[in-house]
Amino acid sequence: MTIEICLGSSCHVKGSKKIFALVEKAIKENKLEKKVKIAGTLCLGHCDSDGVNMRIDDEIVLGITEKNFDEMFKTRVLDVIK
């Protein structure tokens, strides 16, 4: 699985560095280093969303915030891998 987090200017302002750090931490805590790759990417073209945007494999996930991160990671990463 590959997670690409938008680091474009709009997502940067919305906290993409913090979301990137949360993804890194969640990958380590769940011992998924061999199963999940994380990378930054340029704009995904959905700048009007309320949070940070990312691509998980081929699916774009919009509006990730610190508040909804845990649920997103559980349903879109943990539940898919395990």
N, C-alpha and C positions, 0 to 999 in steps of 0.2 A: 504494500500500500504506500502511496506517495501523497503527502500533504504539502500543498504549496500555498503559502500565505501571501496575500497581496501586500506589497511594500510601497505601492504607489502613494502619491501625495495625499489623496483623500483618506485612504486607509491608515496612512501614517498618522494623520491628525486624529483619527478615531482610535488609535492605540494598537496598531499592528505589532509594534515591538513587544508589548505586554502579552498579546495573544501568542506571538511566536514563543515567548518564554514559557507560557502556560502549556503549549503543545510539547515543547521539549521536556518540561517537568513531568507531564502526564505519560509521555513515552517512557521515560526512565522509571517512574514509579510503578508502571505496569510491565516493566521488563520487555518492552516491545522494540528495542533497538535493532534487532535483526529482522523485524517484520514491517517496520514503518520508517520511511525516509521523510525528512522534513526539508523544505527549501523555501526560499523567498521567490516571489515572482513579481513582474510588473503588473500594471493595472489589468484587472479582469473585466472591466467595462460595466460595472454595476455600482458606480460611485454614489448613487442616490440611496443605497441601503443604510440602515441605522447603525451598523457596526462594521467590523472588519470582514472582508470577503476572503474566501479560500477555495481551493480546488482540492478535492479528495478523489484521487484517481481521475476519472473523467467527469465528475460531478461538481458543479459550482455550488458552494454553500454560502449563503448571504447572511449578513447581519450578526456576526459573532461578537459578543461582548464578554466581559469578565463575568457578568451575571448569568448568561446562558451557556457559558463554555462547558461546564461539567456535563450538563445534559447532552449537548451536542457531541462531546467526545465519547460519552457512553454509547449513544445510539448510532453514531456514524463511524466510530472506530472500534471500540471494544466489542460491541454486539456483532459487528461484522467479522472481526478477526477470530473471536472465540466461539 
